[in-house]
Amino acid sequence: MKDKALSPPSDAPDTHPELAQLRESMIAERTRVTQFIGKLMLACRGHDRELDTKLAKLKQKIDIHQPYTTLDAELALIERLLQHHGDSVKDSIGSARSAIQYGAKHIKPVKDFPERACQALREHLLADDGYSFGDYHRKVLKLLEYYQQALKFQQLGEPLLREDDNPSVELGGRSYGKLADELQRLITELDFAGEVGDRLDMVRRELLSGVTLAKLSELALQVIELIIQGTREERKASQAFLISLNEGLHAVHFSFTESLDEGRTLQEETSRSRQALNKELRSIDETLAQAGTLELLKQDMHRHMDAISLLLSDRDALYQRERHLITRLSSMEAKLRLMKEETAEYKKRLTIQKHKLFLDSLTQVHNRAALEERLELEYKRWLRYQTPLCLAVIDIDHFKTINDNYGHMAGDKALKVVAKALQRSLRDTDFIARFGGEEFVVLLPNINPEKFHKPLDKLRQTIKSIPFRFKDARVEITISIGATLFKEGDQTTDAFERADQALYGSKHSGRDQVNIVL
């Protein structure tokens, strides 16, 4: 009982505040040491595998609160590794500095390559502004980029660097050509009428004739502006048509409501007139039955005849109102017929526009959007009925050579002729689309899985036999084909990848052949 009385309760304040403060200080120091080792690990990571391993083990031991006195050996080893690491970095920096200075002094400009870019790179490399190994590493990368760009320039024969001497910015070559080709493809898929369509066609022709990089940027912006303008004009035309249609329907509805009210009124008045006439006729019968003298009978008959005349006059007025109502209804019918015709015409225009959206304007075969829609449809049919479905990718061999040697107009002509020939050689149930550039995709549903190589080879032979002529020179154009059949578990992308792989095999096996991957 005495010991229990002397023991402070568990929630009582610490009777030794100095010990508590010392404990908190030790915990804080251990936390700082752990954080420091963690940051040190991050700073040294990737330079020395052994150093990384030792630091990780040291942090693990500190995390489990192992006494510092047991870590002397690990700390000594890490200290030696850090010293070795520092010496290695110092040697690496010296080697990098020497290599960069040597490279800068002996850098060789390529013929016709921007000399200004080469000089700016040399000055940048020789500038003594390197402190860390990373600084020199970045300079080495710039030097490598310069030679990489120079090699591309030699291969492609066109400048790849800007005159602002930034050797890491590629603005020409394949990237430049691809951008121009994509812009042309975009324009061919647009279908704007009037001035916008004419201006887009002019831009496309300008791209075909070849433009500078600055002009390409200007044309790209111009195409964006024309697309916005064309979309705005089509939206205005649609809004105007819908407003006109709505106003016409509102007028017809108002007139119809008035005519309906008028018709109901006429019906009621006609009924009352008929009842009044019948009443007069019955009165005449009664008068005749009760007639006294002839003179009284004449007077009564005159009175009845006057009443009937008034009723007939009212009936004539009702008849005129009915004629006016019929005329109004005929006018409404004509308006409704006109609106129906306008709506049908607008619907026809929309259908034509939708059809054009699925057509490649250059080759007049289906485009990529139509391919995606048809491929999904044929895929669902294949899943349901399991009838053989073939997908083939076709590429015109050496198409770039045609453009380079004979011009883009010749390339366009070749694409049109090839597309038309392919389309004529296919069955009505088959489908062909221009996938992009000089590539076409063909879908052959319900094909004989044992003999589908034959119709594909027929396509190849058909194109090869076409007598192309450019600038009075006969040019043989061939195609390479890669094909596959859909198989169990396939998605559309799986079959497409196999067909593309097959096409790659055709291209690298000599071209002008059909290759099948199943």
Secondary structure per residue as TSV (DSSP state, phi and psi in degrees):
chain	resnum	aa	ss	phi	psi
A	1	M	-	360.0	-37.3
A	2	K	H	-64.6	-44.9
A	3	D	H	-63.1	-37.5
A	4	K	H	-66.8	-35.2
A	5	A	H	-69.6	-32.1
A	6	L	H	-78.6	-22.6
A	7	S	S	-76.0	128.6
A	8	P	-	-70.5	151.0
A	9	P	-	-62.8	156.5
A	10	S	T	-62.3	-28.2
A	11	D	T	-96.7	9.2
A	12	A	S	-76.4	152.4
A	13	P	-	-62.7	149.5
A	14	D	-	-62.1	130.3
A	15	T	S	-80.5	-7.5
A	16	H	-	-125.0	80.5
A	17	P	H	-61.6	-28.5
A	18	E	H	-65.0	-40.8
A	19	L	H	-65.9	-41.1
A	20	A	H	-63.2	-42.1
A	21	Q	H	-65.2	-40.3
A	22	L	H	-63.8	-40.4
A	23	R	H	-63.2	-45.1
A	24	E	H	-63.2	-38.4
A	25	S	H	-64.3	-40.5
A	26	M	H	-65.8	-41.2
A	27	I	H	-62.6	-42.3
A	28	A	H	-64.7	-41.4
A	29	E	H	-64.8	-41.8
A	30	R	H	-63.4	-38.6
A	31	T	H	-63.5	-44.0
A	32	R	H	-63.8	-40.4
A	33	V	H	-62.8	-42.8
A	34	T	H	-62.5	-44.7
A	35	Q	H	-63.3	-40.4
A	36	F	H	-62.8	-42.9
A	37	I	H	-65.4	-37.9
A	38	G	H	-61.0	-45.2
A	39	K	H	-67.2	-35.7
A	40	L	H	-64.5	-38.2
A	41	M	H	-61.1	-43.6
A	42	L	H	-64.5	-40.0
A	43	A	H	-67.9	-33.5
A	44	C	H	-96.5	-6.1
A	45	R	T	-61.1	135.3
A	46	G	T	91.3	-8.1
A	47	H	T	-91.9	-38.3
A	48	D	-	-146.9	118.3
A	49	R	H	-62.3	-42.1
A	50	E	H	-65.2	-41.0
A	51	L	H	-63.1	-42.8
A	52	D	H	-59.4	-42.4
A	53	T	H	-67.0	-44.5
A	54	K	H	-65.7	-40.2
A	55	L	H	-65.1	-38.5
A	56	A	H	-64.8	-42.0
A	57	K	H	-67.0	-38.3
A	58	L	H	-63.6	-43.1
A	59	K	H	-64.2	-36.9
A	60	Q	H	-64.6	-41.1
A	61	K	H	-68.7	-38.2
A	62	I	H	-67.8	-36.1
A	63	D	H	-62.1	-31.9
A	64	I	T	-93.3	15.2
A	65	H	T	62.9	38.9
A	66	Q	-	-73.9	137.3
A	67	P	-	-57.4	144.2
A	68	Y	G	-62.7	-30.6
A	69	T	G	-63.6	-21.4
A	70	T	G	-90.4	2.2
A	71	L	G	-107.8	9.2
A	72	D	H	-59.1	-43.0
A	73	A	H	-64.0	-44.3
A	74	E	H	-63.7	-41.5
A	75	L	H	-64.4	-40.0
A	76	A	H	-64.7	-42.5
A	77	L	H	-65.5	-42.5
A	78	I	H	-63.7	-37.2
A	79	E	H	-62.2	-42.1
A	80	R	H	-66.7	-39.8
A	81	L	H	-65.1	-38.5
A	82	L	H	-65.3	-39.8
A	83	Q	H	-63.7	-42.7
A	84	H	H	-65.2	-39.1
A	85	H	H	-63.2	-42.4
A	86	G	H	-62.0	-42.3
A	87	D	H	-64.0	-39.6
A	88	S	H	-64.8	-43.3
A	89	V	H	-62.6	-42.2
A	90	K	H	-60.9	-42.4
A	91	D	H	-66.5	-39.9
A	92	S	H	-63.4	-41.6
A	93	I	H	-62.3	-42.1
A	94	G	H	-63.1	-43.9
A	95	S	H	-64.0	-43.0
A	96	A	H	-63.3	-41.4
A	97	R	H	-61.8	-45.0
A	98	S	H	-64.1	-42.8
A	99	A	H	-65.0	-40.3
A	100	I	H	-67.6	-42.5
A	101	Q	H	-63.6	-39.5
A	102	Y	H	-65.2	-44.9
A	103	G	H	-63.3	-39.3
A	104	A	H	-66.2	-38.1
A	105	K	H	-73.2	-29.7
A	106	H	T	-108.4	14.2
A	107	I	-	-63.5	136.9
A	108	K	-	-116.3	122.6
A	109	P	-	-73.6	142.7
A	110	V	-	-81.7	148.2
A	111	K	T	-58.8	134.5
A	112	D	T	67.0	3.9
A	113	F	S	-84.4	146.5
A	114	P	-	-54.9	109.7
A	115	E	H	-64.0	-32.7
A	116	R	H	-62.2	-38.3
A	117	A	H	-65.5	-42.0
A	118	C	H	-62.8	-43.7
A	119	Q	H	-65.4	-41.7
A	120	A	H	-63.8	-38.8
A	121	L	H	-65.8	-40.9
A	122	R	H	-62.0	-45.2
A	123	E	H	-63.6	-37.4
A	124	H	H	-65.6	-41.0
A	125	L	H	-70.9	-35.2
A	126	L	H	-81.4	-12.6
A	127	A	S	-64.7	130.1
A	128	D	S	-86.1	67.7
A	129	D	-	-120.1	17.6
A	130	G	-	-90.9	129.1
A	131	Y	-	-115.6	-53.0
A	132	S	S	-97.0	168.2
A	133	F	H	-63.2	-32.7
A	134	G	H	-61.4	-36.7
A	135	D	H	-60.6	-45.1
A	136	Y	H	-73.1	-31.6
A	137	H	H	-61.3	-42.4
A	138	R	H	-65.8	-35.4
A	139	K	H	-66.6	-39.2
A	140	V	H	-61.8	-41.4
A	141	L	H	-62.3	-41.0
A	142	K	H	-62.0	-40.0
A	143	L	H	-64.2	-42.4
A	144	L	H	-64.9	-38.2
A	145	E	H	-62.9	-38.8
A	146	Y	H	-60.5	-48.2
A	147	Y	H	-67.8	-33.0
A	148	Q	H	-64.2	-43.6
A	149	Q	H	-66.7	-37.6
A	150	A	H	-64.9	-39.5
A	151	L	H	-63.7	-42.2
A	152	K	H	-63.5	-38.3
A	153	F	H	-62.2	-42.0
A	154	Q	H	-65.2	-35.1
A	155	Q	H	-75.6	-40.8
A	156	L	H	-95.6	-20.8
A	157	G	-	72.3	28.1
A	158	E	S	-146.4	148.0
A	159	P	-	-59.8	138.5
A	160	L	-	-115.3	-4.1
A	161	L	S	-116.7	146.3
A	162	R	-	-74.8	159.9
A	163	E	T	-76.2	-1.7
A	164	D	T	-87.6	12.2
A	165	D	-	67.2	27.5
A	166	N	-	-95.8	100.7
A	167	P	T	-72.5	-5.6
A	168	S	T	-97.2	0.4
A	169	V	-	-105.2	116.3
A	170	E	-	-98.0	122.4
A	171	L	-	-125.0	2.4
A	172	G	S	-133.0	-151.6
A	173	G	H	63.0	-140.0
A	174	R	H	-64.6	-38.4
A	175	S	H	-63.1	-42.8
A	176	Y	H	-63.7	-47.7
A	177	G	H	-63.8	-39.3
A	178	K	H	-64.2	-40.0
A	179	L	H	-63.2	-43.1
A	180	A	H	-64.2	-41.5
A	181	D	H	-64.8	-42.2
A	182	E	H	-64.7	-36.5
A	183	L	H	-66.5	-40.9
A	184	Q	H	-61.9	-44.2
A	185	R	H	-61.9	-39.5
A	186	L	H	-62.7	-43.3
A	187	I	H	-64.6	-39.0
A	188	T	H	-66.2	-24.5
A	189	E	H	-88.8	-6.8
A	190	L	-	-85.7	149.2
A	191	D	-	-136.9	76.5
A	192	F	-	-109.2	138.3
A	193	A	-	-93.1	173.3
A	194	G	H	70.7	-148.8
A	195	E	H	-62.1	-40.3
A	196	V	H	-62.0	-44.4
A	197	G	H	-62.4	-41.4
A	198	D	H	-64.0	-42.3
A	199	R	H	-68.3	-37.4
A	200	L	H	-64.0	-38.9
A	201	D	H	-64.5	-37.4
A	202	M	H	-64.7	-40.7
A	203	V	H	-62.6	-42.9
A	204	R	H	-62.2	-43.5
A	205	R	H	-63.1	-35.9
A	206	E	H	-66.4	-39.4
A	207	L	H	-65.5	-37.7
A	208	L	H	-64.6	-33.0
A	209	S	T	-79.8	-8.8
A	210	G	-	93.3	130.9
A	211	V	-	-135.3	161.3
A	212	T	-	-76.5	169.5
A	213	L	H	-62.5	-43.5
A	214	A	H	-63.0	-40.1
A	215	K	H	-67.8	-35.9
A	216	L	H	-61.3	-43.5
A	217	S	H	-62.0	-41.6
A	218	E	H	-63.7	-42.4
A	219	L	H	-67.9	-35.9
A	220	A	H	-62.0	-44.6
A	221	L	H	-63.6	-38.2
A	222	Q	H	-64.6	-40.5
A	223	V	H	-63.0	-42.4
A	224	I	H	-60.3	-45.0
A	225	E	H	-62.7	-40.4
A	226	L	H	-68.1	-37.3
A	227	I	H	-62.8	-44.6
A	228	I	H	-62.3	-44.6
A	229	Q	H	-63.3	-45.8
A	230	G	H	-63.0	-42.0
A	231	T	H	-64.2	-40.2
A	232	R	H	-64.4	-41.7
A	233	E	H	-66.3	-41.5
A	234	E	H	-65.8	-36.6
A	235	R	H	-65.8	-41.5
A	236	K	H	-63.0	-42.5
A	237	A	H	-63.0	-41.2
A	238	S	H	-65.2	-43.2
A	239	Q	H	-63.5	-41.7
A	240	A	H	-62.6	-42.4
A	241	F	H	-64.3	-44.8
A	242	L	H	-65.7	-38.2
A	243	I	H	-64.7	-44.8
A	244	S	H	-62.0	-43.4
A	245	L	H	-63.7	-41.5
A	246	N	H	-65.2	-42.3
A	247	E	H	-64.0	-42.0
A	248	G	H	-62.7	-43.4
A	249	L	H	-65.3	-37.2
A	250	H	H	-64.6	-43.7
A	251	A	H	-64.5	-42.4
A	252	V	H	-64.7	-40.5
A	253	H	H	-63.2	-42.8
A	254	F	H	-63.9	-45.6
A	255	S	H	-64.8	-38.4
A	256	F	H	-65.0	-40.6
A	257	T	H	-62.2	-44.6
A	258	E	H	-61.9	-43.4
A	259	S	H	-65.1	-37.9
A	260	L	H	-63.9	-44.1
A	261	D	H	-62.7	-42.9
A	262	E	H	-63.0	-40.6
A	263	G	H	-62.9	-42.1
A	264	R	H	-63.9	-42.7
A	265	T	H	-62.0	-44.9
A	266	L	H	-61.3	-40.1
A	267	Q	H	-61.2	-44.2
A	268	E	H	-65.9	-44.7
A	269	E	H	-66.8	-37.9
A	270	T	H	-63.2	-39.8
A	271	S	H	-63.5	-43.9
A	272	R	H	-64.7	-40.6
A	273	S	H	-62.6	-41.2
A	274	R	H	-63.9	-41.3
A	275	Q	H	-64.0	-40.7
A	276	A	H	-65.0	-40.1
A	277	L	H	-65.5	-43.0
A	278	N	H	-61.9	-37.4
A	279	K	H	-63.8	-42.7
A	280	E	H	-64.1	-40.5
A	281	L	H	-63.8	-39.2
A	282	R	H	-66.2	-38.9
A	283	S	H	-61.4	-37.3
A	284	I	H	-63.2	-42.8
A	285	D	H	-60.6	-43.6
A	286	E	H	-64.9	-39.7
A	287	T	H	-62.9	-44.7
A	288	L	H	-63.4	-37.0
A	289	A	H	-71.4	-32.3
A	290	Q	H	-103.9	10.5
A	291	A	-	-60.3	137.3
A	292	G	-	-97.5	-93.1
A	293	T	S	-89.8	162.5
A	294	L	H	-65.2	-35.0
A	295	E	H	-65.8	-42.0
A	296	L	H	-66.6	-36.6
A	297	L	H	-64.1	-40.8
A	298	K	H	-62.5	-42.4
A	299	Q	H	-62.8	-43.6
A	300	D	H	-65.0	-39.7
A	301	M	H	-67.0	-39.0
A	302	H	H	-59.9	-42.2
A	303	R	H	-63.0	-43.6
A	304	H	H	-65.4	-38.3
A	305	M	H	-66.2	-37.5
A	306	D	H	-62.4	-43.1
A	307	A	H	-63.7	-41.1
A	308	I	H	-66.9	-37.3
A	309	S	H	-60.5	-42.9
A	310	L	H	-62.6	-41.2
A	311	L	H	-65.0	-40.7
A	312	L	H	-66.4	-35.1
A	313	S	H	-63.7	-42.3
A	314	D	H	-62.7	-37.7
A	315	R	H	-65.8	-36.6
A	316	D	H	-62.5	-40.6
A	317	A	H	-64.9	-41.0
A	318	L	H	-63.5	-38.5
A	319	Y	H	-63.0	-42.1
A	320	Q	H	-63.2	-40.3
A	321	R	H	-64.9	-37.9
A	322	E	H	-63.8	-41.9
A	323	R	H	-62.0	-41.5
A	324	H	H	-63.7	-39.6
A	325	L	H	-65.8	-41.6
A	326	I	H	-62.8	-40.5
A	327	T	H	-61.4	-42.3
A	328	R	H	-65.0	-42.1
A	329	L	H	-64.8	-36.7
A	330	S	H	-64.6	-39.7
A	331	S	H	-63.7	-41.6
A	332	M	H	-64.2	-39.7
A	333	E	H	-61.4	-41.1
A	334	A	H	-64.9	-41.7
A	335	K	H	-63.4	-43.8
A	336	L	H	-63.7	-38.3
A	337	R	H	-64.0	-41.9
A	338	L	H	-63.5	-44.5
A	339	M	H	-64.2	-36.2
A	340	K	H	-64.4	-42.5
A	341	E	H	-65.2	-43.3
A	342	E	H	-62.7	-41.6
A	343	T	H	-65.1	-41.0
A	344	A	H	-63.2	-40.7
A	345	E	H	-65.0	-41.4
A	346	Y	H	-66.2	-40.3
A	347	K	H	-62.3	-39.0
A	348	K	H	-63.4	-42.2
A	349	R	H	-61.9	-41.9
A	350	L	H	-64.3	-39.3
A	351	T	H	-63.9	-42.5
A	352	I	H	-63.7	-42.2
A	353	Q	H	-63.1	-41.3
A	354	K	H	-63.0	-41.0
A	355	H	H	-62.7	-41.4
A	356	K	H	-66.4	-33.7
A	357	L	H	-63.2	-24.4
A	358	F	T	-98.2	5.7
A	359	L	B	-111.6	140.9
A	360	D	-	-79.3	117.0
A	361	S	T	-64.8	-23.7
A	362	L	T	-79.5	-52.1
A	363	T	T	-94.2	-15.3
A	364	Q	-	64.1	20.1
A	365	V	S	-102.6	174.6
A	366	H	B	-63.9	154.4
A	367	N	-	-102.5	-170.7
A	368	R	H	-66.8	-36.1
A	369	A	H	-63.4	-42.5
A	370	A	H	-65.2	-36.9
A	371	L	H	-60.7	-46.1
A	372	E	H	-60.4	-40.9
A	373	E	H	-68.0	-45.6
A	374	R	H	-69.6	-38.5
A	375	L	H	-61.9	-40.8
A	376	E	H	-64.2	-39.9
A	377	L	H	-65.3	-48.6
A	378	E	H	-65.1	-34.1
A	379	Y	H	-64.1	-42.5
A	380	K	H	-66.2	-37.9
A	381	R	H	-63.3	-42.1
A	382	W	H	-62.3	-41.9
A	383	L	H	-62.1	-36.9
A	384	R	H	-79.0	-45.9
A	385	Y	H	-104.3	-14.3
A	386	Q	-	58.4	29.8
A	387	T	-	-81.0	143.8
A	388	P	-	-56.7	137.0
A	389	L	E	-132.5	122.4
A	390	C	E	-106.1	138.7
A	391	L	E	-121.0	126.0
A	392	A	E	-127.4	139.8
A	393	V	E	-111.1	127.7
A	394	I	E	-117.2	134.7
A	395	D	E	-131.6	132.8
A	396	I	E	-75.7	126.2
A	397	D	T	-71.5	138.5
A	398	H	T	52.0	40.7
A	399	F	H	-66.5	-35.6
A	400	K	H	-61.5	-33.5
A	401	T	H	-63.8	-37.4
A	402	I	H	-62.6	-46.6
A	403	N	H	-62.2	-43.4
A	404	D	H	-68.4	-39.8
A	405	N	H	-85.5	-32.7
A	406	Y	H	-121.6	-5.9
A	407	G	-	98.7	161.4
A	408	H	H	-68.9	-27.9
A	409	M	H	-63.1	-38.4
A	410	A	H	-65.5	-39.8
A	411	G	H	-61.6	-41.2
A	412	D	H	-62.4	-42.8
A	413	K	H	-61.9	-42.5
A	414	A	H	-61.6	-42.8
A	415	L	H	-61.7	-42.7
A	416	K	H	-63.1	-47.3
A	417	V	H	-65.0	-44.7
A	418	V	H	-62.6	-45.2
A	419	A	H	-61.0	-44.6
A	420	K	H	-65.3	-41.3
A	421	A	H	-65.6	-42.0
A	422	L	H	-62.7	-43.6
A	423	Q	H	-63.3	-41.1
A	424	R	H	-67.2	-27.6
A	425	S	H	-84.8	-7.0
A	426	L	S	-95.6	161.8
A	427	R	-	-74.8	165.1
A	428	D	T	-63.8	-30.3
A	429	T	T	-82.5	-11.3
A	430	D	-	-80.1	169.1
A	431	F	E	-140.2	136.5
A	432	I	E	-131.4	142.0
A	433	A	E	-143.7	147.5
A	434	R	E	-83.5	119.0
A	435	F	E	-81.8	-27.4
A	436	G	E	149.6	140.9
A	437	G	T	61.5	-124.8
A	438	E	T	-104.7	20.1
A	439	E	E	-103.6	139.3
A	440	F	E	-126.0	153.4
A	441	V	E	-123.1	134.5
A	442	V	E	-121.5	135.4
A	443	L	E	-111.9	127.0
A	444	L	E	-118.9	90.5
A	445	P	E	-77.7	153.7
A	446	N	T	52.7	46.3
A	447	I	-	-95.8	152.6
A	448	N	-	-68.9	115.2
A	449	P	T	-67.4	-15.7
A	450	E	T	-90.7	-19.3
A	451	K	T	-129.9	16.9
A	452	F	T	-72.5	-8.1
A	453	H	H	-67.5	-31.2
A	454	K	H	-65.0	-50.4
A	455	P	H	-63.5	-30.0
A	456	L	H	-70.5	-40.2
A	457	D	H	-69.2	-30.1
A	458	K	H	-63.6	-39.6
A	459	L	H	-60.0	-45.7
A	460	R	H	-60.0	-46.4
A	461	Q	H	-67.2	-35.1
A	462	T	H	-60.5	-45.8
A	463	I	H	-67.5	-39.4
A	464	K	H	-65.5	-28.2
A	465	S	T	-86.7	-4.7
A	466	I	S	-72.3	128.9
A	467	P	-	-83.0	81.0
A	468	F	E	-72.1	140.7
A	469	R	E	-135.9	128.6
A	470	F	E	-131.3	125.1
A	471	K	T	52.8	46.3
A	472	D	T	62.8	18.5
A	473	A	E	-119.0	134.1
A	474	R	E	-79.1	129.8
A	475	V	E	-125.1	126.8
A	476	E	-	-88.1	123.7
A	477	I	-	-110.5	131.3
A	478	T	-	-124.0	164.8
A	479	I	E	-128.2	151.5
A	480	S	E	-111.4	140.2
A	481	I	E	-127.6	133.5
A	482	G	E	-121.3	131.3
A	483	A	E	-139.5	162.1
A	484	T	E	-156.8	163.9
A	485	L	E	-107.6	143.8
A	486	F	-	-65.5	138.7
A	487	K	-	-131.2	168.1
A	488	E	T	-56.1	133.7
A	489	G	T	88.8	-3.3
A	490	D	-	-71.9	142.0
A	491	Q	-	-99.5	168.5
A	492	T	H	-60.6	-35.7
A	493	T	H	-66.8	-32.4
A	494	D	H	-63.4	-48.2
A	495	A	H	-64.4	-39.5
A	496	F	H	-64.3	-40.7
A	497	E	H	-64.7	-38.7
A	498	R	H	-66.2	-42.8
A	499	A	H	-63.3	-39.4
A	500	D	H	-65.7	-38.3
A	501	Q	H	-64.4	-40.3
A	502	A	H	-64.0	-40.6
A	503	L	H	-62.2	-40.7
A	504	Y	H	-59.1	-40.0
A	505	G	H	-64.4	-40.0
A	506	S	H	-62.9	-43.9
A	507	K	H	-64.6	-36.9
A	508	H	T	-93.4	5.7
A	509	S	T	-113.6	19.0
A	510	G	T	113.9	-5.5
A	511	R	S	65.1	-179.9
A	512	D	S	52.2	51.5
A	513	Q	S	-157.9	164.4
A	514	V	E	-106.9	127.5
A	515	N	E	-123.0	136.0
A	516	I	E	-122.1	132.1
A	517	V	-	-120.0	120.8
A	518	L	-	-107.4	360.0
